[in-house]
Amino acid sequence: MKKFNKIYKAIDILLGIMMGIMVAFVFLNVVLRFIFNTGLASSEEISRYTFVFMTFIGAIVAMRENEHLSVDMLVKRFPRKGQLISFIIVNLIIIAMMIILSLGSIKMVIQSSGARTAVLGIPFSFLYSICIVSAVLIGVIAIEKIYTAIINPNEIDFCEDDYIEKEFKKIDNKEKNI
């Protein structure tokens, strides 16, 4: 749905900012260690947790763009209606998994409410909360995909060719030209 485009754009910008922060802190720490034989303890913690956040936020982007790994050898052989049914079933499973992830993450946030990181003192409950945010947004995207598949199935684009098949077609075309 188009309603979420601003949220998706904000997520993309956030990922770029986080990547810049992580690169800057890792680079700064490398320079400090090699030139001044010292380093920032906080730099390692910041880059580690930024990477974790980027991973979970990146999963949201990958879900939106249909870029998660999938084995579609069998599904590609289905007729269009079978592919739609499979698409809906997969997204229902994703919703179920995101509910499980959310519930487990909520338990982790509650259990770690008093614990803090060693150097920066960031509450672990804050760090674990990214799992909840990621699970909820991925679940919303899955619901959106199911809704689209039911209401307007022509908007769902199933790639008929994958990368390897495209490469074989290029080779076949070159051989025909020779």
C-alpha positions as CSV (number, residue, x, y, z in Angstrom):
1,M,0.0,0.0,0.0
2,K,1.1,3.5,-0.7
3,K,0.4,4.6,2.8
4,F,3.6,3.2,4.1
5,N,5.9,4.7,1.5
6,K,7.0,7.5,3.9
7,I,7.8,4.9,6.6
8,Y,9.8,2.9,4.1
9,K,11.7,6.0,2.9
10,A,12.5,6.8,6.6
11,I,13.8,3.3,7.1
12,D,16.1,3.6,4.1
13,I,17.5,6.9,5.3
14,L,17.9,5.4,8.8
15,L,19.9,2.5,7.4
16,G,22.2,4.9,5.5
17,I,22.8,6.9,8.6
18,M,23.5,3.8,10.7
19,M,25.9,2.5,8.1
20,G,27.7,5.8,8.2
21,I,27.9,5.8,12.0
22,M,29.2,2.2,12.0
23,V,31.9,2.9,9.3
24,A,33.0,6.1,11.0
25,F,33.4,4.5,14.5
26,V,35.2,1.4,13.1
27,F,37.5,3.6,11.0
28,L,38.2,6.0,13.9
29,N,39.1,3.0,16.2
30,V,41.4,1.5,13.5
31,V,43.2,4.9,13.1
32,L,43.5,5.3,16.9
33,R,44.9,1.8,17.4
34,F,47.5,2.0,14.6
35,I,48.6,5.6,15.0
36,F,48.2,6.3,18.7
37,N,48.3,2.7,20.0
38,T,45.0,3.3,21.8
39,G,41.3,3.0,21.0
40,L,37.9,3.9,22.1
41,A,36.1,1.2,24.1
42,S,32.8,2.8,23.2
43,S,33.5,2.6,19.5
44,E,33.4,-1.2,19.5
45,E,30.1,-1.3,21.4
46,I,28.5,1.4,19.2
47,S,29.5,-0.4,16.0
48,R,28.4,-3.8,17.3
49,Y,24.9,-2.6,18.3
50,T,24.6,-0.5,15.2
51,F,25.3,-3.6,13.1
52,V,22.7,-5.6,15.0
53,F,20.1,-2.8,14.5
54,M,21.0,-2.6,10.8
55,T,20.5,-6.4,10.4
56,F,17.0,-6.2,11.9
57,I,16.0,-3.1,10.0
58,G,17.5,-4.5,6.8
59,A,15.3,-7.5,7.2
60,I,12.3,-5.1,7.0
61,V,13.7,-3.7,3.8
62,A,14.4,-7.1,2.4
63,M,10.8,-8.2,3.2
64,R,9.4,-5.1,1.4
65,E,11.5,-5.7,-1.7
66,N,11.0,-9.5,-1.8
67,E,14.7,-10.0,-1.4
68,H,14.8,-12.7,1.3
69,L,16.3,-16.0,0.2
70,S,13.7,-18.4,-1.1
71,V,13.6,-21.7,-2.8
72,D,11.1,-21.3,-5.6
73,M,12.1,-24.2,-7.9
74,L,8.8,-25.9,-7.3
75,V,6.6,-22.8,-7.0
76,K,7.8,-21.5,-10.3
77,R,6.3,-24.6,-11.9
78,F,2.8,-23.9,-10.5
79,P,0.2,-22.1,-12.6
80,R,-0.5,-18.5,-11.6
81,K,-3.3,-19.4,-9.2
82,G,-1.0,-22.0,-7.5
83,Q,1.7,-19.3,-7.1
84,L,-0.8,-16.9,-5.5
85,I,-2.0,-19.6,-3.1
86,S,1.6,-20.4,-2.2
87,F,2.4,-16.7,-1.8
88,I,-0.4,-16.3,0.6
89,I,0.5,-19.4,2.6
90,V,4.2,-18.3,2.9
91,N,3.1,-14.8,4.1
92,L,0.7,-16.4,6.7
93,I,3.7,-18.5,7.9
94,I,5.8,-15.3,8.1
95,I,3.1,-13.6,10.2
96,A,3.0,-16.6,12.6
97,M,6.8,-16.5,12.9
98,M,6.8,-12.8,13.5
99,I,4.2,-13.3,16.3
100,I,6.5,-15.8,17.9
101,L,9.5,-13.5,17.5
102,S,7.5,-10.6,19.0
103,L,6.4,-12.6,22.0
104,G,9.9,-14.0,22.7
105,S,11.4,-10.5,22.3
106,I,8.9,-9.0,24.7
107,K,10.0,-11.7,27.3
108,M,13.6,-10.8,26.6
109,V,12.9,-7.1,27.1
110,I,11.2,-7.7,30.4
111,Q,13.9,-10.1,31.6
112,S,16.7,-7.7,30.8
113,S,15.0,-4.6,32.1
114,G,17.7,-4.0,34.7
115,A,20.8,-5.0,32.7
116,R,23.0,-2.5,30.9
117,T,25.8,-2.7,28.4
118,A,29.4,-2.8,29.8
119,V,30.8,0.4,28.4
120,L,28.0,2.7,27.4
121,G,25.4,1.6,29.9
122,I,22.7,1.3,27.3
123,P,19.7,-0.8,28.7
124,F,19.6,-4.2,27.1
125,S,15.9,-3.9,27.0
126,F,16.3,-1.1,24.4
127,L,18.6,-3.2,22.4
128,Y,16.2,-6.2,22.4
129,S,13.3,-3.9,21.5
130,I,14.6,-3.8,17.8
131,C,13.4,-7.4,17.5
132,I,9.8,-6.3,18.4
133,V,9.9,-3.4,16.0
134,S,11.3,-5.5,13.2
135,A,8.8,-8.4,13.8
136,V,5.8,-6.0,13.8
137,L,6.9,-4.2,10.6
138,I,7.6,-7.4,8.8
139,G,4.2,-8.7,9.9
140,V,2.5,-5.6,8.6
141,I,4.3,-6.0,5.3
142,A,3.2,-9.6,5.1
143,I,-0.4,-8.6,5.9
144,E,-0.1,-5.9,3.2
145,K,1.1,-8.6,0.7
146,I,-1.7,-10.9,1.5
147,Y,-4.3,-8.1,1.2
148,T,-2.8,-7.2,-2.2
149,A,-2.8,-10.8,-3.3
150,I,-6.5,-11.2,-2.4
151,I,-7.8,-7.8,-3.5
152,N,-5.7,-7.2,-6.6
153,P,-3.7,-10.3,-7.5
154,N,-2.4,-8.8,-10.8
155,E,-0.2,-6.5,-8.8
156,I,1.8,-9.5,-7.5
157,D,4.7,-10.0,-9.7
158,F,6.2,-13.5,-9.8
159,C,9.6,-13.6,-11.5
160,E,9.4,-16.3,-14.1
161,D,13.2,-16.2,-14.8
162,D,15.9,-16.3,-12.2
163,Y,19.4,-15.1,-12.6
164,I,20.8,-18.5,-13.7
165,E,18.1,-19.0,-16.3
166,K,18.7,-15.5,-17.7
167,E,22.4,-16.3,-18.0
168,F,21.7,-19.5,-19.9
169,K,19.4,-17.6,-22.2
170,K,22.2,-15.1,-22.9
171,I,24.6,-18.0,-23.7
172,D,22.0,-19.6,-26.0
173,N,21.5,-16.3,-27.8
174,K,25.2,-15.9,-28.3
175,E,25.5,-19.4,-29.7
176,K,22.7,-18.8,-32.1
177,N,24.4,-15.6,-33.4
178,I,27.6,-17.5,-34.1
